Amino acid sequence: MAGGWARDDAVNDQIDVSTAEAIARARLAASRRQVGDSARVCAECDEPIPEARRAAQPGVQLCVGCQSGHDRARRPAGGMNRRASKDALLK
């Protein structure tokens, strides 16, 4: 159910395009991993990346320290629970 001047199946078209793009990105990432184009030095700090890390994680671009920092930054903050229970609303 599209609104405005869009066709009725416009939402489904957008879902199909989004899905196709995600599949293309995943296939590209998989092909890069198979080639094994791991960086020899970290893209951020220019420190050498150990051979063991490059072998274990094909396509790696960051050293362990920089990757850990990125992983911590991506961790979602403890947010507020927006779904209130019935008991909480009665208080």
PyRosetta script that sets phi, psi and omega in degrees:
from pyrosetta import init, pose_from_sequence

init()
pose = pose_from_sequence("MAGGWARDDAVNDQIDVSTAEAIARARLAASRRQVGDSARVCAECDEPIPEARRAAQPGVQLCVGCQSGHDRARRPAGGMNRRASKDALLK")
pose.set_psi(1, 95.7)
pose.set_omega(1, 178.3)
pose.set_phi(2, -90.9)
pose.set_psi(2, 155.7)
pose.set_omega(2, -179.8)
pose.set_phi(3, -114.7)
pose.set_psi(3, 167.9)
pose.set_omega(3, 177.5)
pose.set_phi(4, 73.6)
pose.set_psi(4, -135.6)
pose.set_omega(4, -176.2)
pose.set_phi(5, -93.3)
pose.set_psi(5, 2.6)
pose.set_omega(5, -177.8)
pose.set_phi(6, -76.8)
pose.set_psi(6, 153.9)
pose.set_omega(6, 176.1)
pose.set_phi(7, -67.6)
pose.set_psi(7, 164.3)
pose.set_omega(7, -179.1)
pose.set_phi(8, -64.9)
pose.set_psi(8, -31.1)
pose.set_omega(8, -178.0)
pose.set_phi(9, -98.6)
pose.set_psi(9, 20.0)
pose.set_omega(9, -177.8)
pose.set_phi(10, -65.3)
pose.set_psi(10, -34.8)
pose.set_omega(10, 179.7)
pose.set_phi(11, -65.0)
pose.set_psi(11, -44.7)
pose.set_omega(11, 178.3)
pose.set_phi(12, -63.4)
pose.set_psi(12, -38.6)
pose.set_omega(12, 177.1)
pose.set_phi(13, -60.5)
pose.set_psi(13, -43.1)
pose.set_omega(13, -179.6)
pose.set_phi(14, -66.3)
pose.set_psi(14, -38.9)
pose.set_omega(14, 176.7)
pose.set_phi(15, -63.1)
pose.set_psi(15, -43.3)
pose.set_omega(15, 178.7)
pose.set_phi(16, -62.0)
pose.set_psi(16, -42.2)
pose.set_omega(16, 179.4)
pose.set_phi(17, -66.4)
pose.set_psi(17, -44.1)
pose.set_omega(17, 178.9)
pose.set_phi(18, -61.5)
pose.set_psi(18, -41.5)
pose.set_omega(18, 178.9)
pose.set_phi(19, -65.5)
pose.set_psi(19, -43.5)
pose.set_omega(19, 179.3)
pose.set_phi(20, -62.8)
pose.set_psi(20, -40.6)
pose.set_omega(20, 178.6)
pose.set_phi(21, -65.7)
pose.set_psi(21, -40.5)
pose.set_omega(21, 178.8)
pose.set_phi(22, -64.8)
pose.set_psi(22, -40.3)
pose.set_omega(22, 178.2)
pose.set_phi(23, -65.1)
pose.set_psi(23, -41.5)
pose.set_omega(23, 178.8)
pose.set_phi(24, -63.0)
pose.set_psi(24, -41.5)
pose.set_omega(24, 177.9)
pose.set_phi(25, -64.1)
pose.set_psi(25, -41.3)
pose.set_omega(25, -179.9)
pose.set_phi(26, -65.6)
pose.set_psi(26, -41.2)
pose.set_omega(26, 178.6)
pose.set_phi(27, -66.3)
pose.set_psi(27, -38.3)
pose.set_omega(27, 177.8)
pose.set_phi(28, -64.4)
pose.set_psi(28, -43.8)
pose.set_omega(28, 178.7)
pose.set_phi(29, -63.4)
pose.set_psi(29, -39.8)
pose.set_omega(29, 179.3)
pose.set_phi(30, -66.0)
pose.set_psi(30, -39.5)
pose.set_omega(30, 179.9)
pose.set_phi(31, -68.1)
pose.set_psi(31, -34.9)
pose.set_omega(31, 177.1)
pose.set_phi(32, -67.3)
pose.set_psi(32, -36.5)
pose.set_omega(32, 178.5)
pose.set_phi(33, -66.5)
pose.set_psi(33, -36.8)
pose.set_omega(33, -179.2)
pose.set_phi(34, -67.5)
pose.set_psi(34, -37.2)
pose.set_omega(34, 179.8)
pose.set_phi(35, -68.3)
pose.set_psi(35, -32.0)
pose.set_omega(35, 178.6)
pose.set_phi(36, 77.7)
pose.set_psi(36, 47.4)
pose.set_omega(36, -179.0)
pose.set_phi(37, -87.3)
pose.set_psi(37, 47.5)
pose.set_omega(37, 178.2)
pose.set_phi(38, -67.2)
pose.set_psi(38, 144.7)
pose.set_omega(38, 176.6)
pose.set_phi(39, -77.6)
pose.set_psi(39, 147.4)
pose.set_omega(39, 177.0)
pose.set_phi(40, -86.5)
pose.set_psi(40, -22.9)
pose.set_omega(40, 176.1)
pose.set_phi(41, -126.5)
pose.set_psi(41, 151.7)
pose.set_omega(41, -178.9)
pose.set_phi(42, -63.9)
pose.set_psi(42, 138.2)
pose.set_omega(42, -179.6)
pose.set_phi(43, -70.8)
pose.set_psi(43, -17.4)
pose.set_omega(43, -178.0)
pose.set_phi(44, -103.6)
pose.set_psi(44, -48.4)
pose.set_omega(44, -172.1)
pose.set_phi(45, -108.0)
pose.set_psi(45, -1.2)
pose.set_omega(45, 179.1)
pose.set_phi(46, 60.7)
pose.set_psi(46, 21.3)
pose.set_omega(46, 174.1)
pose.set_phi(47, -84.4)
pose.set_psi(47, 148.5)
pose.set_omega(47, 178.2)
pose.set_phi(48, -65.7)
pose.set_psi(48, 141.3)
pose.set_omega(48, 176.9)
pose.set_phi(49, -94.6)
pose.set_psi(49, 124.6)
pose.set_omega(49, -177.9)
pose.set_phi(50, -59.3)
pose.set_psi(50, 146.5)
pose.set_omega(50, 179.8)
pose.set_phi(51, -58.0)
pose.set_psi(51, -37.0)
pose.set_omega(51, -179.7)
pose.set_phi(52, -61.8)
pose.set_psi(52, -40.0)
pose.set_omega(52, 178.2)
pose.set_phi(53, -67.2)
pose.set_psi(53, -42.0)
pose.set_omega(53, -179.9)
pose.set_phi(54, -65.3)
pose.set_psi(54, -35.0)
pose.set_omega(54, 178.5)
pose.set_phi(55, -73.3)
pose.set_psi(55, -38.7)
pose.set_omega(55, -178.2)
pose.set_phi(56, -75.0)
pose.set_psi(56, -30.2)
pose.set_omega(56, -175.3)
pose.set_phi(57, -128.9)
pose.set_psi(57, 78.8)
pose.set_omega(57, -178.7)
pose.set_phi(58, -58.5)
pose.set_psi(58, 137.6)
pose.set_omega(58, -179.8)
pose.set_phi(59, 87.5)
pose.set_psi(59, 7.8)
pose.set_omega(59, -176.8)
pose.set_phi(60, -67.5)
pose.set_psi(60, 141.4)
pose.set_omega(60, -179.1)
pose.set_phi(61, -120.7)
pose.set_psi(61, -13.9)
pose.set_omega(61, -176.5)
pose.set_phi(62, -121.9)
pose.set_psi(62, 150.1)
pose.set_omega(62, 174.8)
pose.set_phi(63, -73.0)
pose.set_psi(63, 171.9)
pose.set_omega(63, -177.1)
pose.set_phi(64, -61.3)
pose.set_psi(64, -42.6)
pose.set_omega(64, -178.9)
pose.set_phi(65, -62.1)
pose.set_psi(65, -46.8)
pose.set_omega(65, -179.6)
pose.set_phi(66, -68.9)
pose.set_psi(66, -38.8)
pose.set_omega(66, 178.4)
pose.set_phi(67, -64.2)
pose.set_psi(67, -38.5)
pose.set_omega(67, 177.4)
pose.set_phi(68, -61.9)
pose.set_psi(68, -40.2)
pose.set_omega(68, 177.1)
pose.set_phi(69, -62.7)
pose.set_psi(69, -40.8)
pose.set_omega(69, 177.3)
pose.set_phi(70, -65.6)
pose.set_psi(70, -40.9)
pose.set_omega(70, -179.9)
pose.set_phi(71, -64.5)
pose.set_psi(71, -39.5)
pose.set_omega(71, 178.0)
pose.set_phi(72, -66.2)
pose.set_psi(72, -37.3)
pose.set_omega(72, -178.9)
pose.set_phi(73, -68.7)
pose.set_psi(73, -30.4)
pose.set_omega(73, -178.8)
pose.set_phi(74, -81.9)
pose.set_psi(74, -15.1)
pose.set_omega(74, -178.0)
pose.set_phi(75, -62.4)
pose.set_psi(75, 127.1)
pose.set_omega(75, -179.7)
pose.set_phi(76, -66.0)
pose.set_psi(76, 139.5)
pose.set_omega(76, 177.5)
pose.set_phi(77, -72.6)
pose.set_psi(77, 152.2)
pose.set_omega(77, 177.8)
pose.set_phi(78, -65.0)
pose.set_psi(78, 103.9)
pose.set_omega(78, -175.6)
pose.set_phi(79, -88.8)
pose.set_psi(79, 179.7)
pose.set_omega(79, 179.9)
pose.set_phi(80, -87.2)
pose.set_psi(80, 137.1)
pose.set_omega(80, 176.7)
pose.set_phi(81, -76.8)
pose.set_psi(81, 112.3)
pose.set_omega(81, -176.4)
pose.set_phi(82, -84.6)
pose.set_psi(82, -10.3)
pose.set_omega(82, 178.9)
pose.set_phi(83, -93.9)
pose.set_psi(83, 104.0)
pose.set_omega(83, -177.9)
pose.set_phi(84, -84.3)
pose.set_psi(84, 141.4)
pose.set_omega(84, 176.5)
pose.set_phi(85, -79.1)
pose.set_psi(85, 161.5)
pose.set_omega(85, -179.5)
pose.set_phi(86, -62.6)
pose.set_psi(86, -38.7)
pose.set_omega(86, -180.0)
pose.set_phi(87, -64.8)
pose.set_psi(87, -38.5)
pose.set_omega(87, -179.8)
pose.set_phi(88, -67.0)
pose.set_psi(88, -32.7)
pose.set_omega(88, 179.3)
pose.set_phi(89, -72.8)
pose.set_psi(89, -26.1)
pose.set_omega(89, -178.0)
pose.set_phi(90, -80.7)
pose.set_psi(90, -16.4)
pose.set_omega(90, -177.0)
pose.set_phi(91, -75.2)
pose.dump_pdb("model.pdb")
